[in-house]
């Protein structure tokens, strides 16, 4: 049975250190989850993720995996874990964000979402029920509810109507999850999502509705979609204050190192974002001393390690000058090393946060790190 336990609460903030136990191992929190949309964290092998970066969980995306390679291939392989050779937990995003990003290529109905594939234009329907079945077939340990992710800006009337759809779909998805068996012999946890855009009353309404479903973990969706950070933090604070302290809190799609540090202090346990690898491919490097645009000429002769303090072996082995050279010349290794550094730093950040929570020194460390991570070097 999948369970969440809070090990220690920080005395000066709402930060917590916890453990989520799954059939594929324990996930210590706070945690950052690398995004492997198509069963691959871009540019990195599973061995690098497990041994060098020491990720304890990765994400897959239901929309993309449903289209390619398809559930039949994954079922024949025994699920995504076996298909990609990953032995630790996997969370699958329901694909709602991707579908609702299609704009002109989708239509929302009470039954579900009709959408056209971005690959070949073929027509498909996701309902709360078949979305659960697809995620079961993929083999995720952690299955997200199918919901509508509202854009920003979003009129309040639209946000209210969207919330009704999300809540109706949640009930159907929850009930279907209870009725269907696990796919591969290990528990699969269904996680409800709180929506409501940047409207406090809608966030409160959604939180109260979602809490009717007794669950170890709840998610906060519909943030980090373009709204000011102050609004994101305000909504996060509002929701966290209402979720029981013994339940896990997952802030979806967030974010920058600053976002992580602030949100951990608000009580968030789980994060994911494509930003570390996406920005790595464009030469933006996150380090324990600040942010580097490695393409800049100032790094041409910088022979010191990329970031010896982040704990990633390659970041101590190779220099900034070498990474500058690789990225400027378009060598594939440049994007790979940059991705390893960024993900390694994000994992180092949350692991170090956890150790300071356990030691009772989180807030002082958080303050000093916030000053560093926003610096442009």
ChimeraX attribute file (.defattr): number of C-alpha atoms within 10 A of each C-alpha:
attribute: neighborCount
match mode: 1-to-1
recipient: residues
	/A:1	9
	/A:2	18
	/A:3	15
	/A:4	20
	/A:5	17
	/A:6	17
	/A:7	14
	/A:8	15
	/A:9	18
	/A:10	20
	/A:11	13
	/A:12	13
	/A:13	14
	/A:14	19
	/A:15	26
	/A:16	28
	/A:17	25
	/A:18	24
	/A:19	18
	/A:20	19
	/A:21	16
	/A:22	21
	/A:23	14
	/A:24	17
	/A:25	14
	/A:26	17
	/A:27	20
	/A:28	23
	/A:29	25
	/A:30	30
	/A:31	29
	/A:32	26
	/A:33	23
	/A:34	28
	/A:35	27
	/A:36	18
	/A:37	19
	/A:38	20
	/A:39	23
	/A:40	16
	/A:41	20
	/A:42	18
	/A:43	15
	/A:44	17
	/A:45	14
	/A:46	18
	/A:47	12
	/A:48	12
	/A:49	20
	/A:50	15
	/A:51	11
	/A:52	16
	/A:53	26
	/A:54	16
	/A:55	22
	/A:56	21
	/A:57	24
	/A:58	24
	/A:59	23
	/A:60	25
	/A:61	23
	/A:62	28
	/A:63	24
	/A:64	21
	/A:65	22
	/A:66	20
	/A:67	16
	/A:68	14
	/A:69	12
	/A:70	16
	/A:71	22
	/A:72	14
	/A:73	17
	/A:74	21
	/A:75	18
	/A:76	11
	/A:77	14
	/A:78	16
	/A:79	21
	/A:80	23
	/A:81	20
	/A:82	14
	/A:83	15
	/A:84	15
	/A:85	12
	/A:86	19
	/A:87	15
	/A:88	18
	/A:89	22
	/A:90	27
	/A:91	24
	/A:92	25
	/A:93	24
	/A:94	24
	/A:95	24
	/A:96	20
	/A:97	20
	/A:98	15
	/A:99	24
	/A:100	20
	/A:101	14
	/A:102	14
	/A:103	10
	/A:104	9
	/A:105	15
	/A:106	18
	/A:107	15
	/A:108	16
	/A:109	11
	/A:110	11
	/A:111	14
	/A:112	20
	/A:113	21
	/A:114	16
	/A:115	21
	/A:116	18
	/A:117	16
	/A:118	13
	/A:119	9
	/A:120	8
	/A:121	10
	/A:122	10
	/A:123	12
	/A:124	12
	/A:125	16
	/A:126	21
	/A:127	19
	/A:128	25
	/A:129	21
	/A:130	15
	/A:131	26
	/A:132	25
	/A:133	20
	/A:134	21
	/A:135	31
	/A:136	26
	/A:137	23
	/A:138	31
	/A:139	29
	/A:140	31
	/A:141	24
	/A:142	22
	/A:143	25
	/A:144	25
	/A:145	31
	/A:146	30
	/A:147	30
	/A:148	26
	/A:149	25
	/A:150	23
	/A:151	19
	/A:152	15
	/A:153	12
	/A:154	15
	/A:155	13
	/A:156	14
	/A:157	9
	/A:158	13
	/A:159	22
	/A:160	19
	/A:161	11
	/A:162	20
	/A:163	24
	/A:164	16
	/A:165	18
	/A:166	25
	/A:167	22
	/A:168	15
	/A:169	22
	/A:170	26
	/A:171	18
	/A:172	17
	/A:173	26
	/A:174	19
	/A:175	13
	/A:176	17
	/A:177	22
	/A:178	10
	/A:179	9
	/A:180	12
	/A:181	14
	/A:182	18
	/A:183	18
	/A:184	15
	/A:185	9
	/A:186	16
	/A:187	18
	/A:188	24
	/A:189	22
	/A:190	24
	/A:191	23
	/A:192	29
	/A:193	26
	/A:194	31
	/A:195	32
	/A:196	30
	/A:197	29
	/A:198	24
	/A:199	17
	/A:200	16
	/A:201	12
	/A:202	18
	/A:203	21
	/A:204	19
	/A:205	16
	/A:206	22
	/A:207	24
	/A:208	15
	/A:209	15
	/A:210	22
	/A:211	15
	/A:212	9
	/A:213	14
	/A:214	10
	/A:215	17
	/A:216	18
	/A:217	23
	/A:218	25
	/A:219	23
	/A:220	23
	/A:221	24
	/A:222	24
	/A:223	27
	/A:224	21
	/A:225	16
	/A:226	11
	/A:227	16
	/A:228	12
	/A:229	13
	/A:230	9
	/A:231	16
	/A:232	22
	/A:233	17
	/A:234	15
	/A:235	22
	/A:236	23
	/A:237	17
	/A:238	17
	/A:239	24
	/A:240	23
	/A:241	13
	/A:242	12
	/A:243	18
	/A:244	11
	/A:245	15
	/A:246	14
	/A:247	20
	/A:248	27
	/A:249	24
	/A:250	24
	/A:251	27
	/A:252	18
	/A:253	21
	/A:254	23
	/A:255	21
	/A:256	16
	/A:257	24
	/A:258	18
	/A:259	17
	/A:260	26
	/A:261	24
	/A:262	16
	/A:263	24
	/A:264	29
	/A:265	22
	/A:266	21
	/A:267	27
	/A:268	27
	/A:269	30
	/A:270	26
	/A:271	24
	/A:272	20
	/A:273	19
	/A:274	18
	/A:275	19
	/A:276	26
	/A:277	26
	/A:278	16
	/A:279	17
	/A:280	24
	/A:281	21
	/A:282	16
	/A:283	23
	/A:284	20
	/A:285	27
	/A:286	30
	/A:287	25
	/A:288	18
	/A:289	17
	/A:290	17
	/A:291	17
	/A:292	18
	/A:293	18
	/A:294	26
	/A:295	20
	/A:296	11
	/A:297	13
	/A:298	13
	/A:299	19
	/A:300	17
	/A:301	13
	/A:302	15
	/A:303	13
	/A:304	15
	/A:305	17
	/A:306	29
	/A:307	25
	/A:308	17
	/A:309	15
	/A:310	25
	/A:311	17
	/A:312	23
	/A:313	17
	/A:314	20
	/A:315	24
	/A:316	17
	/A:317	12
	/A:318	17
	/A:319	21
	/A:320	23
	/A:321	20
	/A:322	20
	/A:323	28
	/A:324	25
	/A:325	19
	/A:326	21
	/A:327	22
	/A:328	17
	/A:329	11
	/A:330	12
	/A:331	12
	/A:332	12
	/A:333	13
	/A:334	22
	/A:335	24
	/A:336	21
	/A:337	22
	/A:338	31
	/A:339	27
	/A:340	26
	/A:341	29
	/A:342	27
	/A:343	29
	/A:344	27
	/A:345	25
	/A:346	26
	/A:347	24
	/A:348	22
	/A:349	22
	/A:350	23
	/A:351	18
	/A:352	17
	/A:353	28
	/A:354	26
	/A:355	14
	/A:356	20
	/A:357	28
	/A:358	17
	/A:359	11
	/A:360	15
	/A:361	16
	/A:362	25
	/A:363	20
	/A:364	11
	/A:365	14
	/A:366	20
	/A:367	12
	/A:368	10
	/A:369	19
	/A:370	17
	/A:371	12
	/A:372	18
	/A:373	19
	/A:374	15
	/A:375	13
	/A:376	11
	/A:377	13
